[in-house]
């Protein structure tokens, strides 16, 4: 997950209080439940996702917003792939006149797998101040970032990050466009790795004593969205990570497109596609059998929703992830399922 994701929330509108509840549950079929490069075992699973959001005015020109999102999956056979994700966010915004908004954001993330703990399981805390301005359809924002990440299976990857995120946006009626930029420096608890030799063609790496691993991460993105008779949005992004540890430097380019349109019979269709190109500076040290999360893949997905009543709806979804860098295109994973959704906006 990119560090900038926490800071891509929309600008605050200081109005009346709002709240919403959303729960979805259903059964899926996963053709590569263990996400292995050469293809893993298929398995069925039960999935549940819940979300709570609310905001309210507070004091003179201030607003408090909070949200919680949680999701989990239980596999029929591959119980080691059972996982629970949780996210909580809190934001305080204070209007300064009719143009400026001063805000403070804080968030917590957690990923926990059923034992044994997996390498991606972590807890992440993020906070920082921000200042935003809006005038004549333009939006300008600058926010600071402090990030603390704790990896449960390996303290060597625990890290602290400091950074800044900037936005420049413009919108009129149903159309908006936004430029974003992010820069962070992350210092890890563990030591960087260095190549010290080869053994029968295989690289030998050792930690560099008395030093910490340090990564410098930069991201630039261009987003656009239209919200008229249908919804469509997309983003072009470039990311660069420079690391003093062998295998840690990489460049990622990505393009994302998502559209939602109403169909006959009250059906709501959402389609999304993501294309990514990931290049490691030291590709010879990336294993062909290494597990890489789906966030590093290209993908296509679709979701169909049919309301059953004011609050209940029937859901069908499917997605395919493919073309990883490490496996020369051998990776393929498809997930499809049916579910039931409940939503409430008091």
ZIZICOR-V124597 format. One record per residue. N is the residue number from 0. PHI is phi in whole degrees, 0 to 359 (none if undefined). OMEGA is omega in whole degrees, -180 to 180 (* if undefined). NEAR is the number of other ideal C-beta (glycine too) atoms within 8 Angstrom. Layout:
# ZIZICOR-V124597
<<N	PHI	OMEGA	NEAR> <N	PHI	OMEGA	NEAR>>
This chain:
# ZIZICOR-V124597
<<0	none	179	4> <1	288	179	7> <2	297	-177	13> <3	287	-174	11> <4	300	-178	7> <5	293	-173	10> <6	255	-178	12> <7	263	178	6> <8	292	180	6> <9	291	178	3> <10	293	-173	9> <11	284	172	11> <12	251	-173	4> <13	272	-179	10> <14	232	-179	4> <15	285	178	4> <16	289	178	7> <17	223	175	8> <18	202	179	10> <19	203	177	11> <20	228	177	11> <21	216	177	10> <22	227	175	11> <23	227	178	12> <24	214	-179	9> <25	179	-179	11> <26	244	-179	10> <27	235	170	12> <28	238	-175	11> <29	244	-177	13> <30	282	179	9> <31	215	-171	14> <32	296	-179	13> <33	265	174	9> <34	54	-179	10> <35	269	-175	9> <36	300	-176	13> <37	270	-180	7> <38	106	-180	8> <39	251	-178	8> <40	284	174	8> <41	280	-179	8> <42	198	172	12> <43	268	-178	9> <44	205	172	14> <45	254	-176	9> <46	231	177	13> <47	223	179	10> <48	227	178	10> <49	228	-179	12> <50	212	175	12> <51	235	178	10> <52	220	178	11> <53	198	176	11> <54	207	-178	10> <55	207	173	7> <56	296	-179	9> <57	209	179	7> <58	70	-178	5> <59	260	178	3> <60	74	-180	7> <61	248	179	12> <62	212	176	12> <63	250	177	10> <64	235	-180	13> <65	216	179	11> <66	203	175	11> <67	223	177	12> <68	226	180	12> <69	220	179	11> <70	206	179	10> <71	212	177	10> <72	222	179	12> <73	239	-178	7> <74	275	179	13> <75	288	-177	6> <76	237	-176	7> <77	274	-174	10> <78	293	177	8> <79	293	178	9> <80	266	176	13> <81	297	-174	11> <82	210	176	11> <83	234	175	10> <84	250	174	11> <85	220	178	10> <86	215	176	12> <87	229	-178	10> <88	226	177	11> <89	220	-179	10> <90	222	175	13> <91	240	-179	11> <92	240	-180	12> <93	233	179	10> <94	287	177	10> <95	241	-174	8> <96	76	-178	5> <97	262	-174	3> <98	240	-172	7> <99	263	172	9> <100	227	175	14> <101	263	-176	10> <102	219	174	14> <103	227	-179	10> <104	246	175	15> <105	216	-179	10> <106	208	177	12> <107	225	178	11> <108	232	177	12> <109	211	173	11> <110	233	-177	11> <111	226	176	8> <112	262	170	13> <113	295	-177	7> <114	307	4	5> <115	282	179	5> <116	297	-180	8> <117	266	-174	9> <118	296	-177	7> <119	269	-179	7> <120	290	-175	11> <121	201	170	11> <122	236	-174	10> <123	226	177	11> <124	243	-177	11> <125	224	177	14> <126	205	177	8> <127	165	179	10> <128	272	177	8> <129	208	177	13> <130	227	-177	11> <131	233	178	12> <132	221	177	10> <133	228	178	9> <134	199	176	6> <135	51	178	3> <136	86	180	6> <137	266	177	9> <138	227	179	13> <139	230	-179	10> <140	217	176	12> <141	219	-177	10> <142	225	174	14> <143	266	-175	10> <144	219	163	15> <145	235	-175	10> <146	228	176	15> <147	237	-179	10> <148	241	179	12> <149	241	177	9> <150	269	-172	11> <151	294	-177	8> <152	276	-173	7> <153	212	-179	7> <154	298	-180	8> <155	297	180	8> <156	263	172	10> <157	299	-172	10> <158	210	171	12> <159	243	-180	8> <160	227	172	15> <161	237	-179	9> <162	192	180	13> <163	216	-179	10> <164	230	-179	13> <165	236	177	10> <166	225	172	13> <167	222	-175	9> <168	229	176	12> <169	216	180	10> <170	212	176	9> <171	209	-178	6> <172	55	-173	4> <173	266	-174	5> <174	246	175	10> <175	213	178	9> <176	219	-175	11> <177	211	171	12> <178	259	179	11> <179	230	176	14> <180	218	-178	11> <181	221	173	16> <182	221	179	10> <183	219	170	13> <184	238	-177	11> <185	247	178	12> <186	251	-177	9> <187	269	177	12> <188	289	-176	8> <189	274	-177	12> <190	267	175	10> <191	289	179	15> <192	257	179	12> <193	227	177	9> <194	280	-178	9> <195	245	180	6> <196	164	179	6> <197	226	176	7> <198	231	-177	6> <199	54	177	4> <200	87	-180	4> <201	266	-179	6> <202	290	175	8> <203	247	-179	9> <204	240	178	9> <205	221	177	7> <206	290	176	8> <207	269	-175	9> <208	293	175	5> <209	66	176	3> <210	223	174	8> <211	254	173	9> <212	288	180	14> <213	229	177	11> <214	243	172	14> <215	254	-175	11> <216	248	177	16> <217	227	179	10> <218	217	175	15> <219	229	-178	10> <220	218	175	12> <221	235	-177	11> <222	243	175	11> <223	216	-178	11> <224	211	175	11> <225	236	-176	10> <226	229	179	6> <227	271	180	5> <228	294	175	2> <229	217	180	9> <230	250	175	9> <231	212	-179	10> <232	209	-180	11> <233	203	180	11> <234	210	167	11> <235	252	-176	8> <236	221	175	13> <237	230	180	10> <238	229	178	12> <239	221	176	10> <240	240	176	12> <241	254	-174	7> <242	232	174	12> <243	271	179	8> <244	250	-180	9> <245	303	180	10> <246	86	-176	10> <247	268	-178	11> <248	270	-178	9> <249	202	174	10> <250	233	179	9> <251	234	173	13> <252	240	-177	9> <253	214	174	12> <254	226	-177	10> <255	230	178	11> <256	221	179	10> <257	219	-179	11> <258	220	177	11> <259	231	-177	9> <260	218	176	8> <261	278	-180	7> <262	241	174	7> <263	303	-179	4> <264	65	178	5> <265	64	178	7> <266	282	178	10> <267	238	-176	11> <268	250	175	11> <269	237	178	11> <270	239	-179	10> <271	217	176	12> <272	216	178	10> <273	226	175	12> <274	244	-177	8> <275	228	173	10> <276	230	-175	8> <277	242	-178	10> <278	235	176	9> <279	272	176	11> <280	293	180	6> <281	239	-174	9> <282	294	-178	8> <283	291	-179	5> <284	255	176	10> <285	260	-175	11> <286	292	177	5> <287	291	-179	8> <288	253	-179	6> <289	292	176	8> <290	281	178	8> <291	237	-177	11> <292	296	-177	7> <293	294	178	8> <294	293	177	5> <295	264	-177	10> <296	258	163	14> <297	276	-174	8> <298	202	169	12> <299	226	-178	9> <300	208	177	11> <301	214	-180	11> <302	219	-179	10> <303	237	-178	11> <304	235	179	11> <305	233	178	11> <306	298	175	8> <307	256	178	6> <308	200	-179	5> <309	298	-175	4> <310	245	-173	6> <311	259	178	10> <312	211	177	11> <313	260	-173	11> <314	236	170	14> <315	222	-177	9> <316	212	176	11> <317	199	179	10> <318	204	178	11> <319	230	176	10> <320	246	-172	11> <321	203	171	11> <322	55	173	6> <323	283	178	12> <324	290	-170	11> <325	288	-170	10> <326	252	176	10> <327	55	174	5> <328	87	-179	7> <329	281	-175	8> <330	288	175	15> <331	206	178	10> <332	217	179	13> <333	233	178	11> <334	234	178	10> <335	217	-179	8> <336	189	176	12> <337	238	-179	7> <338	202	180	13> <339	232	-178	10> <340	239	177	12> <341	227	179	11> <342	227	-178	10> <343	216	174	8> <344	232	-176	7> <345	301	*	3>>
